[in-house]
């Protein structure tokens, strides 16, 4: 049986999705709070930047993959207007419910689908824009997921991948200390769960760096890929244009 990484552990391919689901089942009800705590609120700035770069237009059809608690989907929904459509997906039903409930509290109803990003239930060329924010690193076969996102985009469509990446060398030691010492501690204090945040730190280290992810996106069918480093490379926004 093929194997893959779950943080620093090596696990069977078939087991990873379930393990990731367990992590996010554990953190779903504190996900937004922990994002604010761990990033000092910067995750909101990074997402706002991604939304600005997306440049979604009225009437566009947008797919938000691994949409979590709905931050990007909500922003895109305001831009596409009644003529457009935003669809939010996530493999984790607890996260999807949390995002759906937040949107309902604001009086906004968006189509949602609990599905694996490696097998998107949409026709070819269905969307103008697709996004995935802080979700790609948790996917078992990233190349397959990227190819699926390319498939459902129209020619000339845009994919935005916002993800943790490799920081500038002078920050590496401090970032490691923060990730492996402070993040699990904060997870235990604020969410009662140190292990999930230890996994998150490990998953970031196992994720492809900026250059590797750019190459993967080109292989998946994106003719042009720009990389925007944020916070000195701690986070990177990759923007691909489908062939």
Protein Blocks (a to p, Z undefined) as FASTA:
>chain_A
ZZddehjbccdfklmmmmmmmmmmmmmmmmmmmmmmmnnommmmmmmmmmmmnopaehia
cddehklnommmmmmmmmnommlccddddfblklmmmmmmmmmmnopacddddddfklcc
bdehkbfbdcdehklmmpmblmlmmmmmmmmpcehiacdddddddddfklmmmmmmmmmm
mmmmmmmmmnopaklmmmmmmmmmmpccfklmmmmmmmnopabdcdddeehhlaccdddd
dZZ
